[in-house]
Amino acid sequence: MPISRATAGTVFVGGALSLTLAALVYPSMLGIQNVSTNSARVIASTQWGPLTEADRNFVVFVRSAGLWESPSGQLAMQKGTTPAVREAGRHLVIGHAALDAACRKIAPELNITIPNQPTPQQQGFLDTFKSDTGKQFDSDFANILRVTHGSIFNTIAKIRSTTQNTLVRQLADQANEVVLDHITQMEKTGLINFNQVNFQETTPPQLPSNQVTPPVPQPGAPLVTLTVPPGLSAEGVPTGPSVDAPTASPSTG
């Protein structure tokens, strides 16, 4: 199903996610010296293996993604006009609650500061969903989220195949299963314009860093927690293998 010209512009922006991940400037905003553009540069030695810039950025990104995709899923459960759209929303809410719990577990152990708000770009996607109604909501929801999940899917594989940090590897395992499920759910809506989605994923624009950078959390601000609403069944929703407790033995293979 074609999507509107305005929506096409919004969705197109989503294709930048995979490329901007490696260049995420969030750490430098937190006062961490960033003297290299090499994402493989080791920035810390931990008991779970070395931590690279790419590893750190990945944890930040997974957290940031949940901060807009979880509320997007709740909107889909409320506003979706078809059972498939509402079901996709349920999977988003449950899947990102699981990923968020993993991020909040490992971030302090790896000395990673995680955001409390999504990026301006991600907030723009969420604002689109808030203003949409009817079939337009269904189409925008399915196509925008298919682009964003497809864009990060390759990044997850790269992190999983290169990281030497056990905790980051476990998060990538979990994210791989959850994101694949979300891609599948968007496709099950029957609303995906695959030609447009593929173009947007393979021809991403370059965006200013301030559009793809989560705001720095205020000192002392309570950590936002993504949870599953009471009474919402998690039956049949993949949440991936949970991240081990921080006492897990490190692995460098």
Buried (B, 14 or more C-beta within 10 A) or exposed (E): EEBEEEBBEBBBBBBBBBBBBBBBBBBEBBEBEBEEEEBEEBBBEBEBBBBBBBBBBBBBBBBBBBBBBBBBBBBBBEBBEBEBBBBBBBBBBBBBBBBBBBBBBBBEBBEBBBBBBBBBBBBBBBEBBEEBEEEBBBBBBBBBBBBBBBBBBEBBEBBBEBBBBBBBBBBBBBBBBBBBBBBEBBBBBEBBBEEBBBBBBEEBEEBEBEBBBBBBBEEEEEEBEBEBEEEBEBEEBBBBEEBBEEEBEEEEE
